Amino acid sequence: MLQALATTTLHAPRPRVLVGALAAAVALHLLLVWSLLSRPSALPLGQPAKAFTTSVLLIPAQPELAAAAAPAMPREPAAKLPKLRPSTPLAATAAPRPVAGFSWQYLLIQGERQGTARLSWRPDEQGHYEALLERELAGKALPTWRSLGDLDPDAGLAPRRFAQRQQGKQGMRDRQATNFRRDEGVVSFSASPAVLPLQQGSQDRISWWLQLAALVEAEPQRYQAGTELLMPVASLRGELQQWRFKVLGREGLELPAGRLESAVRLVREPLGAWDSRVELWLDPARHHLPVRIRHTQADTLRWELLLQSEGKPELP
């Protein structure tokens, strides 16, 4: 650098030019030193342990750690999963495996009225599935919920379309829908202009029942009282929210289908003032599928499902 400066001085002997060249050389030297000091370390970081790709995070039942690591539950749709400290939450390591097809009938209770609901689960050999919830209340048909998607060998259920269907003059039609556009990496909604980033492991308003059952069935020993897990769930109205489930423990349960001595009870607290508290009971003897689901708002029952009978899936 000094040699270059000397050469510049020979060809430009004027004092002002010499001072300018010297100042430029000093500035360049300082810039090089700063770039070296501010460059991030090149030391390699450790590779994380392999986990299945769904975005369900398991948080151990340790109150002092959970309090430090659990992020605040967002009330608005989030584009990313909450960032959790790597020393506390653990990604589940066993891939969820949904069970073979079935068709269950539930007692449906909504306020003072009663009806029935049928949950049909139909996987096929090509790696696709259909989940259907048909309901009637006090003799009147309610909108049907339908989830269509794929069975990922590592992540479990990968929904592609959820629709709320209703019978019309021209047959059953989709009235509202949520589309998981996996090729584009987004979620879109027929009832909203919102287009949101698709998070790994995202579920719809019915597929999460089966995905949650598959996760617990894969590693039941991990889901002890106090354990929490997160799951992205999409609504019909332009939201993709993080649902936080907490395992409350095991308890006996009276159902129309009979008594259970030990059902796993989980709860998801409301995400806002007008949201419901969601509780569900999973039966270990039935692949941890939900035998009771209850939605309440401000301590008032909105609706509830209680298992009545089991059967094989009906052909579509």
SULSULVEN-V140198 format. One record per residue. N is the residue number from 1. RES is the residue in one letter. PSI is psi in whole degrees, -180 to 180 (* if undefined). OMEGA is omega in whole degrees, 0 to 359 (NA if undefined). Layout:
BEGIN
n=N res=RES psi=PSI omega=OMEGA
n=N res=RES psi=PSI omega=OMEGA
END
This chain:
BEGIN
n=1 res=M psi=-40 omega=180
n=2 res=L psi=-38 omega=177
n=3 res=Q psi=-41 omega=178
n=4 res=A psi=-38 omega=179
n=5 res=L psi=-40 omega=180
n=6 res=A psi=-41 omega=178
n=7 res=T psi=-41 omega=178
n=8 res=T psi=-36 omega=182
n=9 res=T psi=-39 omega=180
n=10 res=L psi=-37 omega=183
n=11 res=H psi=-10 omega=179
n=12 res=A psi=78 omega=186
n=13 res=P psi=-6 omega=184
n=14 res=R psi=138 omega=184
n=15 res=P psi=-44 omega=184
n=16 res=R psi=-39 omega=179
n=17 res=V psi=-39 omega=179
n=18 res=L psi=-44 omega=179
n=19 res=V psi=-42 omega=180
n=20 res=G psi=-42 omega=180
n=21 res=A psi=-41 omega=179
n=22 res=L psi=-42 omega=179
n=23 res=A psi=-40 omega=180
n=24 res=A psi=-40 omega=180
n=25 res=A psi=-42 omega=179
n=26 res=V psi=-43 omega=180
n=27 res=A psi=-41 omega=179
n=28 res=L psi=-41 omega=179
n=29 res=H psi=-45 omega=179
n=30 res=L psi=-38 omega=180
n=31 res=L psi=-40 omega=179
n=32 res=L psi=-42 omega=179
n=33 res=V psi=-44 omega=181
n=34 res=W psi=-41 omega=181
n=35 res=S psi=-34 omega=179
n=36 res=L psi=-40 omega=181
n=37 res=L psi=-34 omega=185
n=38 res=S psi=-5 omega=182
n=39 res=R psi=133 omega=180
n=40 res=P psi=154 omega=180
n=41 res=S psi=143 omega=180
n=42 res=A psi=9 omega=180
n=43 res=L psi=136 omega=181
n=44 res=P psi=143 omega=175
n=45 res=L psi=152 omega=180
n=46 res=G psi=146 omega=178
n=47 res=Q psi=133 omega=179
n=48 res=P psi=158 omega=177
n=49 res=A psi=147 omega=181
n=50 res=K psi=134 omega=179
n=51 res=A psi=161 omega=178
n=52 res=F psi=156 omega=196
n=53 res=T psi=-6 omega=178
n=54 res=T psi=149 omega=186
n=55 res=S psi=38 omega=174
n=56 res=V psi=125 omega=179
n=57 res=L psi=133 omega=181
n=58 res=L psi=130 omega=181
n=59 res=I psi=119 omega=183
n=60 res=P psi=155 omega=182
n=61 res=A psi=70 omega=176
n=62 res=Q psi=103 omega=188
n=63 res=P psi=-43 omega=184
n=64 res=E psi=-31 omega=178
n=65 res=L psi=-41 omega=181
n=66 res=A psi=-38 omega=180
n=67 res=A psi=-34 omega=181
n=68 res=A psi=-30 omega=188
n=69 res=A psi=-24 omega=187
n=70 res=A psi=123 omega=179
n=71 res=P psi=158 omega=177
n=72 res=A psi=139 omega=181
n=73 res=M psi=118 omega=181
n=74 res=P psi=143 omega=177
n=75 res=R psi=-16 omega=178
n=76 res=E psi=157 omega=178
n=77 res=P psi=136 omega=182
n=78 res=A psi=142 omega=180
n=79 res=A psi=-20 omega=182
n=80 res=K psi=158 omega=173
n=81 res=L psi=150 omega=175
n=82 res=P psi=141 omega=179
n=83 res=K psi=120 omega=182
n=84 res=L psi=149 omega=180
n=85 res=R psi=132 omega=185
n=86 res=P psi=-19 omega=181
n=87 res=S psi=-11 omega=185
n=88 res=T psi=-62 omega=181
n=89 res=P psi=153 omega=178
n=90 res=L psi=132 omega=174
n=91 res=A psi=136 omega=179
n=92 res=A psi=141 omega=188
n=93 res=T psi=-17 omega=181
n=94 res=A psi=134 omega=181
n=95 res=A psi=133 omega=177
n=96 res=P psi=138 omega=180
n=97 res=R psi=101 omega=178
n=98 res=P psi=148 omega=184
n=99 res=V psi=173 omega=178
n=100 res=A psi=171 omega=185
n=101 res=G psi=149 omega=177
n=102 res=F psi=167 omega=175
n=103 res=S psi=113 omega=182
n=104 res=W psi=145 omega=175
n=105 res=Q psi=136 omega=181
n=106 res=Y psi=154 omega=165
n=107 res=L psi=125 omega=179
n=108 res=L psi=126 omega=177
n=109 res=I psi=126 omega=177
n=110 res=Q psi=105 omega=185
n=111 res=G psi=-124 omega=179
n=112 res=E psi=-2 omega=184
n=113 res=R psi=155 omega=179
n=114 res=Q psi=156 omega=178
n=115 res=G psi=-156 omega=180
n=116 res=T psi=157 omega=175
n=117 res=A psi=143 omega=178
n=118 res=R psi=123 omega=177
n=119 res=L psi=118 omega=180
n=120 res=S psi=132 omega=180
n=121 res=W psi=119 omega=186
n=122 res=R psi=92 omega=171
n=123 res=P psi=158 omega=177
n=124 res=D psi=175 omega=185
n=125 res=E psi=-12 omega=179
n=126 res=Q psi=3 omega=178
n=127 res=G psi=23 omega=177
n=128 res=H psi=169 omega=178
n=129 res=Y psi=161 omega=169
n=130 res=E psi=130 omega=173
n=131 res=A psi=131 omega=186
n=132 res=L psi=131 omega=174
n=133 res=L psi=110 omega=179
n=134 res=E psi=136 omega=187
n=135 res=R psi=148 omega=169
n=136 res=E psi=141 omega=184
n=137 res=L psi=122 omega=181
n=138 res=A psi=40 omega=177
n=139 res=G psi=3 omega=181
n=140 res=K psi=132 omega=180
n=141 res=A psi=134 omega=175
n=142 res=L psi=163 omega=178
n=143 res=P psi=141 omega=179
n=144 res=T psi=142 omega=175
n=145 res=W psi=133 omega=181
n=146 res=R psi=129 omega=177
n=147 res=S psi=128 omega=176
n=148 res=L psi=140 omega=180
n=149 res=G psi=-161 omega=184
n=150 res=D psi=160 omega=175
n=151 res=L psi=105 omega=180
n=152 res=D psi=128 omega=183
n=153 res=P psi=-21 omega=180
n=154 res=D psi=-34 omega=189
n=155 res=A psi=-5 omega=181
n=156 res=G psi=-133 omega=183
n=157 res=L psi=133 omega=176
n=158 res=A psi=84 omega=184
n=159 res=P psi=148 omega=175
n=160 res=R psi=-32 omega=180
n=161 res=R psi=131 omega=171
n=162 res=F psi=134 omega=182
n=163 res=A psi=143 omega=169
n=164 res=Q psi=116 omega=189
n=165 res=R psi=152 omega=181
n=166 res=Q psi=144 omega=180
n=167 res=Q psi=131 omega=177
n=168 res=G psi=-171 omega=181
n=169 res=K psi=-28 omega=181
n=170 res=Q psi=22 omega=179
n=171 res=G psi=-170 omega=181
n=172 res=M psi=131 omega=181
n=173 res=R psi=149 omega=175
n=174 res=D psi=124 omega=179
n=175 res=R psi=-39 omega=176
n=176 res=Q psi=149 omega=184
n=177 res=A psi=153 omega=171
n=178 res=T psi=127 omega=184
n=179 res=N psi=123 omega=178
n=180 res=F psi=94 omega=185
n=181 res=R psi=82 omega=189
n=182 res=R psi=-33 omega=178
n=183 res=D psi=-29 omega=180
n=184 res=E psi=-13 omega=179
n=185 res=G psi=32 omega=182
n=186 res=V psi=165 omega=172
n=187 res=V psi=133 omega=178
n=188 res=S psi=164 omega=189
n=189 res=F psi=138 omega=178
n=190 res=S psi=-25 omega=182
n=191 res=A psi=7 omega=182
n=192 res=S psi=147 omega=176
n=193 res=P psi=-3 omega=183
n=194 res=A psi=137 omega=172
n=195 res=V psi=114 omega=189
n=196 res=L psi=151 omega=175
n=197 res=P psi=136 omega=181
n=198 res=L psi=115 omega=178
n=199 res=Q psi=147 omega=178
n=200 res=Q psi=138 omega=178
n=201 res=G psi=8 omega=182
n=202 res=S psi=140 omega=181
n=203 res=Q psi=167 omega=176
n=204 res=D psi=-171 omega=189
n=205 res=R psi=-1 omega=174
n=206 res=I psi=-32 omega=182
n=207 res=S psi=-26 omega=181
n=208 res=W psi=-28 omega=176
n=209 res=W psi=-47 omega=185
n=210 res=L psi=-35 omega=178
n=211 res=Q psi=-42 omega=179
n=212 res=L psi=-42 omega=178
n=213 res=A psi=-42 omega=181
n=214 res=A psi=-37 omega=179
n=215 res=L psi=-46 omega=181
n=216 res=V psi=-37 omega=179
n=217 res=E psi=-34 omega=182
n=218 res=A psi=-37 omega=181
n=219 res=E psi=70 omega=184
n=220 res=P psi=-28 omega=183
n=221 res=Q psi=-19 omega=181
n=222 res=R psi=-18 omega=188
n=223 res=Y psi=72 omega=178
n=224 res=Q psi=168 omega=180
n=225 res=A psi=132 omega=181
n=226 res=G psi=-16 omega=178
n=227 res=T psi=144 omega=178
n=228 res=E psi=153 omega=173
n=229 res=L psi=155 omega=181
n=230 res=L psi=143 omega=178
n=231 res=M psi=127 omega=176
n=232 res=P psi=128 omega=181
n=233 res=V psi=130 omega=181
n=234 res=A psi=143 omega=177
n=235 res=S psi=-173 omega=176
n=236 res=L psi=-12 omega=191
n=237 res=R psi=30 omega=171
n=238 res=G psi=32 omega=179
n=239 res=E psi=144 omega=171
n=240 res=L psi=102 omega=190
n=241 res=Q psi=155 omega=175
n=242 res=Q psi=115 omega=176
n=243 res=W psi=127 omega=180
n=244 res=R psi=114 omega=178
n=245 res=F psi=139 omega=177
n=246 res=K psi=132 omega=178
n=247 res=V psi=121 omega=180
n=248 res=L psi=-17 omega=181
n=249 res=G psi=-163 omega=180
n=250 res=R psi=144 omega=182
n=251 res=E psi=158 omega=175
n=252 res=G psi=157 omega=186
n=253 res=L psi=132 omega=175
n=254 res=E psi=125 omega=181
n=255 res=L psi=159 omega=172
n=256 res=P psi=-29 omega=179
n=257 res=A psi=-8 omega=181
n=258 res=G psi=179 omega=183
n=259 res=R psi=140 omega=173
n=260 res=L psi=136 omega=180
n=261 res=E psi=-26 omega=185
n=262 res=S psi=93 omega=175
n=263 res=A psi=142 omega=179
n=264 res=V psi=120 omega=182
n=265 res=R psi=130 omega=177
n=266 res=L psi=157 omega=179
n=267 res=V psi=144 omega=170
n=268 res=R psi=116 omega=183
n=269 res=E psi=157 omega=181
n=270 res=P psi=145 omega=178
n=271 res=L psi=-5 omega=180
n=272 res=G psi=179 omega=185
n=273 res=A psi=-31 omega=184
n=274 res=W psi=13 omega=180
n=275 res=D psi=164 omega=181
n=276 res=S psi=155 omega=167
n=277 res=R psi=126 omega=184
n=278 res=V psi=126 omega=176
n=279 res=E psi=145 omega=176
n=280 res=L psi=151 omega=181
n=281 res=W psi=126 omega=182
n=282 res=L psi=137 omega=183
n=283 res=D psi=116 omega=178
n=284 res=P psi=-31 omega=181
n=285 res=A psi=-12 omega=179
n=286 res=R psi=45 omega=178
n=287 res=H psi=28 omega=180
n=288 res=H psi=28 omega=173
n=289 res=L psi=152 omega=184
n=290 res=P psi=122 omega=177
n=291 res=V psi=-12 omega=175
n=292 res=R psi=134 omega=177
n=293 res=I psi=133 omega=183
n=294 res=R psi=131 omega=175
n=295 res=H psi=124 omega=177
n=296 res=T psi=152 omega=178
n=297 res=Q psi=122 omega=182
n=298 res=A psi=45 omega=178
n=299 res=D psi=14 omega=177
n=300 res=T psi=130 omega=181
n=301 res=L psi=126 omega=174
n=302 res=R psi=-54 omega=174
n=303 res=W psi=159 omega=183
n=304 res=E psi=146 omega=176
n=305 res=L psi=134 omega=178
n=306 res=L psi=127 omega=184
n=307 res=L psi=130 omega=178
n=308 res=Q psi=-48 omega=184
n=309 res=S psi=163 omega=182
n=310 res=E psi=152 omega=177
n=311 res=G psi=179 omega=178
n=312 res=K psi=155 omega=182
n=313 res=P psi=141 omega=175
n=314 res=E psi=150 omega=179
n=315 res=L psi=142 omega=180
n=316 res=P psi=* omega=NA
END
